[in-house]
Each structure stands twice: as structure tokens, then as C-alpha cells.
Amino acid sequence: MVKGGASGYASRTVAGHLVRGGVGFGALVGAFVLLPFAGPVALLLLPLGLVALRGCPTCWVIGLLETVSRGRLRRECVDGRCELRPAGAD
């Protein structure tokens, strides 16, 4: 989990998150593209891709959105109703 955050999907920087996505999606695509040439050995790239994406491509996208919005949005809950508001807006 990221320090100070409520989610384990966000990264410290957008650039770092994009690098993880490149490695993850590259490994997943590479596993299937190389399958005719390297055979079942190419499928060894699948676990690498899933680890880089922290489990699934959807989790990576959620993490990207959280990383981009970090510090820009704030959750406010009043009387059991929660809303996202821009940080610093009162």
C-alpha cells in the first residue's frame, strides 16, 4: 500500500506507473505474439506481466486514475453522503 493513501493501486509518480504498464502490457502481448515462435516457453512472460500490472489490467488503469488524481481531489463526507471535491476548494 502507498503511504498515506487508502489504495494499493496508485504509484508514487505517473511516470513510474506508465513504465510499469509498459512492462506489464508488453509482457502480456509478448507472451502471445511469441507463442508461435518460442512455444509454451513464451507463456512464462504472463506472470511477469501480471506482477507488473499488480494482478490485472483493470487494476492498473484504476491505479493510473488514482495516481493522476492524487492531491487534486479530496473526499468529503457529511451526514453519510460523500463527494469528491477539488483539493483546496472550500
N, C-alpha and C positions, 0 to 999 in steps of 0.2 A: 504494500500500500504506500501511496505517496504521502510524505509528511504533511500534516495539516489538511489533508484532503479526505473526503469521505468515500472516494472511489479508488479502486486499484487499477483502473484502466488508463488514467491520464499519465502523461510523461512530464518530465521536468521542462522540456523545450519542444517546440513544434518541429524543429529540425531533427531532433533525436527521434521523435515519433515517426516522422516521414522516412528516416533511414530504416527504422525497424519494420515499417510497412514495405519498403522496397525489398528488404531481405526476405521478409515473410512471404509476400506475394510472388517474388522471384523464385523462391524455393518451391512453392506450391505449383506454379506454372512449369517450372523446370522439371519437376518430377514427372509430369505428364508428357511434356514435349520430348524429354529424353527417353521415355519408356520404350519406343521402338528401337532405339539405338543401344541403350545400356541394359535393357531388360528390367527385371524386377529390382535390380540394384538401384535404379533411378528412384524408386519409391522411398529410399532412405532419406530423401530430401523432404518428405512430408512432415516428419516430426520436427525438423529444423524450422520449417515454415510455420507450423502450429505454435511452437515455442516463441518464435519471434513475434507472432501476432497475439500472443497471450491467450491462445485457445481457439479463437475463431475470427474470421474476417469481420464479422459484425462487432465483436468486442473491440477490434482495432479501430473501427470507424467511430464507435461511441467514445473511445479514448481520445481520438483526434478532436472530436467536438468538445470534450471536456478540457483538453489541453488548450485549445484555441480560446475557449470562453473563460478560462481561469483568470480571475482578477477583474473580469469585465462584468460579470453577473453576480448577484447576491440573492440568496433565498431569504424571503421574509415571511414569517408565519404569524398571523394574527387571528385569534379566535378560531383556530383549527383550519384556517384557509391559508395555503401557501402560494406565493407568487415569486417569479423571478423578476428582479429589477436591476437596472444598470447600477454598478458599484458607484458609490459617491452621490447618487441621487437621493434626495430626502423628500 
